[in-house]
């Protein structure tokens, strides 16, 4: 069976609370995370990343990769 995934680059970060449950309901199972969508490099913390992963996990979404880590 195919696992469908999507990148959080596909929507503005302020829509996470709407988009994440929506895509989960559509059968998306994995998220590719661009960390700089969550904040500037100097502002990102392990806690911030854990919180985002937890929000995804609560919706049945698995963060499977990081992308755009050299962007900006």
C-alpha positions in Angstrom: 0.0 0.0 0.0 1.2 3.5 -0.9 1.8 6.0 1.9 0.9 9.5 0.7 2.9 12.4 2.1 3.1 16.2 1.7 5.5 18.9 2.6 4.6 21.7 5.0 6.0 24.0 2.3 2.6 23.6 0.6 0.8 26.0 2.9 1.4 29.0 5.1 2.4 28.0 8.6 -0.5 29.9 10.2 -2.9 27.4 8.6 -1.4 24.4 10.3 -4.3 24.0 12.7 -6.7 23.7 9.7 -4.5 21.9 7.1 -3.0 19.2 9.3 -6.4 17.7 10.4 -7.7 18.1 6.8 -4.9 16.3 5.1 -4.9 13.6 7.8 -8.6 13.1 6.9 -7.7 12.7 3.3 -5.4 9.8 4.0 -2.1 11.6 4.1 0.2 9.7 6.5 3.6 11.5 6.3 4.9 15.0 6.5 8.1 16.3 5.1 9.1 19.2 7.5 10.9 22.3 6.4 12.0 23.6 9.9 12.4 27.2 8.8 8.6 27.3 8.2 8.2 27.0 12.0 10.7 29.8 12.7 14.1 31.3 12.0 17.0 29.0 12.6 18.1 31.0 15.6 14.7 30.7 17.2 14.1 26.9 16.6 14.5 24.7 19.7 14.3 21.0 20.3 11.1 21.7 22.2 9.6 23.5 19.2 10.3 20.6 16.9 9.0 18.0 19.4 5.8 20.0 19.8 5.2 20.1 16.1 6.0 16.4 15.7 3.6 15.7 18.6 0.8 17.7 16.9 1.4 15.7 13.8 1.5 12.4 15.6 -1.8 13.2 17.4 -3.4 13.4 13.9 -1.8 10.2 12.7 0.9 12.0 10.7 4.5 11.0 10.8 7.4 13.4 10.2 9.6 11.4 7.9 12.2 13.9 6.7 13.6 17.4 6.9 13.9 19.5 3.9 14.9 23.0 2.8 17.5 23.0 5.7 19.9 25.0 3.6 17.3 27.5 2.6 17.9 31.0 4.1 
